[in-house]
Amino acid sequence: MRQRKAALKRMTRETRIVLKLNLDGRGHAKVKTGIPFFDHMLTLFAKHATVDLTLKCKGDLEVDAHHTVEDCGLALGQAFAAALGDKMGIRRYGHGFEPELGGAKSQKPGQSGRILSARGEAYVPMDECLARCVVDFSGRPFLVWRGLDRHAFRAISAGDRHQDASSTFRFGLAREFFQAFANEARCNLHLELLYGDEPHHVVEALFKSFARAVDAARQFDPRIRGLLPSTKGKL
């Protein structure tokens, strides 16, 4: 089985990015974007998606953080598309509960030998917040972003900037990252804040639920080894 790795460089007038990705890693990350809070989000994404990620970005932060965040999403999406390759044998969807080796045996009649696990679970709580993510590496890019309209372009006060770096990482900016990832990874990505208010908690719950959904979707399903998870014959 080939190693599912990708390495790329993305150089523009706005950002310079060097990225390495191992889809079958152990959750190790080395991230430096010039935005400490964003570094934290990408680091915890790698940890909870159980991928290895090295990402360095030098962006035009003297303008604002937009180009850096968006272009990192583009680069990560491109790396995922390259590392997934032909997608043979992957689960494809990241949601709910996925059957796999390990975990507790089903007690349903006629399924005494079936093994179930909750590794595909993509609901993530963060104190008062609860976020949900579902992903499908379908080859069709689409982002659904729900439950954050009242947060998306919230004004940032001088007090916010001084008190908490996460408050300056606007929820609308997080959306730009996920939209860029969905476009380049060519995946159907649904993210929803079910409830929550504190800025750090909201963004962290979104990134962690995204990580867990991706973790489920990129795994191999031993039942379809060497087969494509699609009736179309192409993803």
C-alpha positions in Angstrom: 0.0 0.0 0.0 1.5 3.4 -1.1 2.3 6.0 1.5 -0.3 8.7 1.5 1.9 11.7 1.7 2.1 15.1 -0.1 4.5 18.0 -0.2 4.0 21.3 -1.9 5.1 24.9 -2.2 2.7 27.7 -2.9 4.3 31.1 -3.7 2.3 34.2 -4.5 2.8 37.9 -4.0 0.7 37.6 -0.8 2.0 34.4 0.8 4.8 31.9 0.6 3.8 28.4 1.9 5.8 25.2 2.3 3.7 22.2 3.4 4.2 18.5 4.1 1.3 16.1 4.9 1.2 12.5 6.0 -2.4 11.1 6.1 -1.3 8.0 8.0 0.7 9.8 10.7 0.5 10.0 14.5 -0.8 13.6 15.0 2.5 15.4 14.9 2.6 19.0 13.8 5.1 21.8 13.2 3.1 24.9 12.2 4.3 28.5 11.9 2.0 31.0 10.1 2.7 34.2 12.0 -0.7 34.0 13.6 -0.3 32.1 16.9 -4.0 31.4 17.4 -4.2 29.9 13.8 -1.0 27.9 14.6 -2.9 26.4 17.6 -5.9 25.5 15.5 -3.9 23.7 12.8 -1.8 21.9 15.5 -4.9 20.6 17.2 -6.4 19.7 13.8 -3.3 17.5 13.1 -3.6 15.9 16.5 -7.3 15.0 16.3 -7.2 14.0 12.7 -4.1 11.8 13.4 -2.2 13.2 10.5 1.3 14.6 10.5 1.5 18.2 9.3 4.4 20.6 8.7 3.4 24.0 7.5 5.3 27.2 7.3 3.7 30.4 5.9 5.1 33.9 5.5 2.2 36.1 4.6 1.4 39.8 4.2 0.3 40.2 7.8 0.9 43.9 7.5 -2.2 44.0 5.4 -4.3 41.6 7.5 -4.6 37.9 8.3 -7.0 37.1 5.4 -4.5 36.0 2.7 -2.5 33.9 5.2 -5.5 32.0 6.5 -7.2 31.5 3.1 -4.0 30.4 1.3 -3.1 27.9 4.1 -6.6 26.4 3.5 -5.9 26.2 -0.2 -2.6 24.5 0.3 -3.9 22.0 2.9 -6.8 21.2 0.6 -4.4 20.6 -2.3 -2.2 18.4 -0.2 -5.2 16.3 0.9 -6.3 15.8 -2.7 -2.8 14.7 -3.7 -2.3 12.4 -0.7 -5.8 10.7 -1.1 -4.9 9.9 -4.7 -7.4 7.6 -6.4 -9.3 7.2 -3.1 -9.5 3.4 -3.5 -10.8 1.7 -0.4 -11.4 4.8 1.8 -14.5 5.3 3.9 -15.1 8.6 2.0 -17.6 9.9 4.5 -16.8 11.2 8.0 -19.8 11.2 10.2 -21.8 9.3 12.8 -20.5 5.9 13.9 -18.4 3.8 11.6 -17.9 0.1 11.7 -14.3 -1.0 12.0 -11.9 -3.4 13.8 -11.7 -2.7 17.5 -14.3 -1.5 19.9 -17.4 -3.3 21.2 -19.2 -6.1 19.5 -22.7 -5.4 18.2 -25.5 -7.1 20.1 -27.9 -7.0 17.3 -29.4 -10.4 16.1 -27.4 -11.8 13.2 -24.5 -9.4 13.8 -22.7 -11.0 16.7 -19.3 -10.8 15.0 -19.6 -7.3 13.7 -17.3 -4.8 15.4 -18.4 -1.2 16.0 -16.5 1.8 17.1 -17.2 5.5 17.6 -14.1 6.8 15.8 -16.2 8.5 13.1 -18.0 10.7 15.7 -17.9 14.3 14.6 -19.7 16.1 17.3 -17.2 18.0 19.5 -18.1 19.9 22.8 -15.9 22.7 24.0 -17.2 23.9 27.4 -20.5 25.7 26.5 -20.1 25.1 22.7 -21.1 22.1 20.6 -20.0 21.9 17.0 -20.8 19.3 14.3 -18.9 18.5 11.1 -19.7 16.1 8.2 -17.3 15.6 5.3 -17.6 13.7 2.0 -14.5 13.5 -0.2 -16.8 13.3 -3.2 -14.8 15.3 -5.8 -17.6 18.0 -5.6 -16.6 21.0 -3.6 -19.3 22.6 -1.4 -19.3 24.3 2.0 -22.3 24.5 4.2 -21.8 26.9 7.2 -24.6 27.1 9.7 -25.2 28.6 13.1 -22.6 31.3 12.9 -24.3 34.1 11.1 -24.5 36.3 14.2 -20.8 35.8 14.8 -19.4 36.0 11.3 -18.4 39.6 11.0 -18.7 40.7 14.6 -16.9 44.0 15.2 -13.6 43.7 17.0 -13.1 46.3 19.7 -9.8 47.7 20.9 -10.4 45.7 24.1 -10.8 42.5 22.2 -7.5 43.0 20.4 -5.7 43.7 23.7 -7.4 41.0 25.8 -7.6 37.8 23.6 -6.0 36.9 20.3 -8.9 34.5 19.5 -11.3 37.4 19.4 -9.4 39.0 16.5 -9.6 35.7 14.6 -13.0 36.5 13.2 -15.4 33.7 12.6 -15.7 34.9 9.0 -12.0 34.4 8.7 -12.4 30.8 9.9 -15.0 30.3 7.2 -12.5 31.5 4.5 -10.1 28.7 5.6 -12.8 26.0 5.4 -14.1 27.3 2.1 -10.6 27.2 0.6 -10.0 23.7 1.9 -13.3 22.4 0.5 -12.5 24.0 -2.9 -9.1 22.4 -3.2 -9.7 19.1 -1.5 -12.9 18.9 -3.6 -15.0 17.7 -0.7 -18.5 18.4 0.5 -18.0 20.0 3.9 -20.8 20.8 6.4 -19.9 22.7 9.6 -22.4 23.8 12.1 -22.3 25.5 15.5 -25.2 24.0 17.4 -24.7 26.4 20.3 -21.9 28.5 22.0 -20.6 32.0 22.4 -17.0 32.3 23.6 -14.8 33.0 20.5 -11.9 30.7 21.4 -14.3 27.8 22.2 -16.4 28.3 19.1 -13.4 28.2 16.7 -11.7 25.4 18.5 -14.8 23.2 18.5 -15.2 23.8 14.7 -11.6 22.8 14.0 -11.8 19.7 16.3 -15.0 18.5 14.8 -13.5 19.0 11.3 -10.5 17.0 12.4 -12.6 14.1 13.7 -14.7 14.0 10.5 -11.6 14.0 8.3 -10.0 11.3 10.5 -13.0 9.0 9.8 -13.3 9.8 6.1 -9.7 9.2 5.1 -9.4 5.8 6.8 -9.5 2.6 4.8 -12.5 0.3 5.0 -11.2 -3.3 4.9 -14.5 -4.5 3.4 -13.8 -2.5 0.1 -10.1 -2.9 -0.2 -9.0 -1.9 -3.7 -12.5 -0.7 -4.6 -13.8 2.9 -5.1 -16.6 4.0 -2.7 -18.8 5.2 -5.5 -21.3 3.8 -8.0 -20.1 6.3 -10.6 -16.7 4.6 -10.9 -14.9 7.9 -10.2 -14.5 10.4 -7.4 
